[in-house]
């Protein structure tokens, strides 16, 4: 019982580094942390508080001045945290050719000039590289709209990796359609988006919706969707003024009335 009371006090009286992202943890000198997983070619941030305690347990506000890399896997690059920011934030980008597996990094919190008598605190960070860092879904898979009318696709992205790099939603196979949309799906969150499609010509259109990382060609998934574009009285109203009948014969009386009203309106308006 006495031992269980002593350990937390000893911990509180030592220098520490409070990690705030991509996960939360409190580490002492030579501590280790597993940051989760990342896709090859993606970037992620390690965030840490600048506050700590000295060896006597006294709180040192903004005692750490920067967070910097000591060692990284081959081909990886990092940007050290700017001096005196809080929280500190180091950006690490994995190499695009990194095979799947667990990789080790050494990170250091620095008290520049040892002004607060903290020196440096070094930790080891592990991260798993995998092409399986997100899942997605698109619904409905069969969508029916009127001519020129937009239809909503509900897109869900579950980002299980440590990166906040953007995703790109794009459509291929839909005539005259080129409207890619970049979205942010934060790490460890499920995000929902609406993507609209349409066509100005009636018909059946099978097409693909692709969701991919903007920073890694290896991270993508594709869904097959079918768009049915149907004519309607409303969508054909303007066409009737030109004498065009695009819908079934059953609508002809309605079209005749619309054309007559259109004629009367133009006559009154002096068009």
C-alpha positions, 0 to 999 in steps of 0.5 A: 500500500505504501509503495502504491502511494510513493510511485505517483509522487515520484512520478510527479516530482520528475521531468515529463513530456505530456504528449497530446497527439495523435494520442495522449500519454505522459512520458519520462526520460527514455520513455516509449510510446506507440502512436498508432498507424500511418499510410506510406507517404502520409504525414502526421504530427506529434503534439506535446505540451511545453509545460513540465516539472523540474527534478524537484517537482516544481512546475515549469511553465513552458519549460520545453522550448522545442520538439525535434527529431533525433533519428528517423527511418530511412527516407522519412523527413521531419520539421521540428517544432518552432521555438516557444510554441505551445503545444509543440508540434513536430511534423513527420512525413513517411517515405512513399515507398515504406513497406508495411511494418513497425518503425522506430523514431527518437524524439527530443524535447529541448530546453534551449540553453538549459535556461530552466535547468531541464536539459533535454528529454528523449523518448522513443516513438513507434508507429505502424505503416499500413495501407489499411488506414481508412474505410469508407462507404457510399450510399445509395448505390442506385440513385434516381434524379430528374434531368438537370436535378442534383442527387445526393451521395452520402459518403462516410470516411472512417480514418483509423490512421494518425494522419489528417492529410486530405482525401479526394472524392472523385467521379469517373464514367459520368458524362461531362462530369469533372468535379473532384472535391477535397475533404478533411477526415480527421484521424480517429474520427468518422466523418460524413460528407454529401457529394452531388451528381447530376446529368442534363441528359436522360438515361442510365449511367453507371459510374465510379466514386473513388476516395483516395488520399491526396498524399499517397497513391496507395491509399484509395477505394472505389465504389460502383454507383448507377445514376438513373436520369428521368424526364419529368413534366417540370424538367421538359417545360422549357422544351415545350416552348420549342415544340420538343416532346421528350416524354411519353405520349401520355404527357402530350395533353399537358404539353399542349396546355403548357405550350398554349400558356407559354404562347399567351404569356409571350403575346401579352408580354409582347415577346 
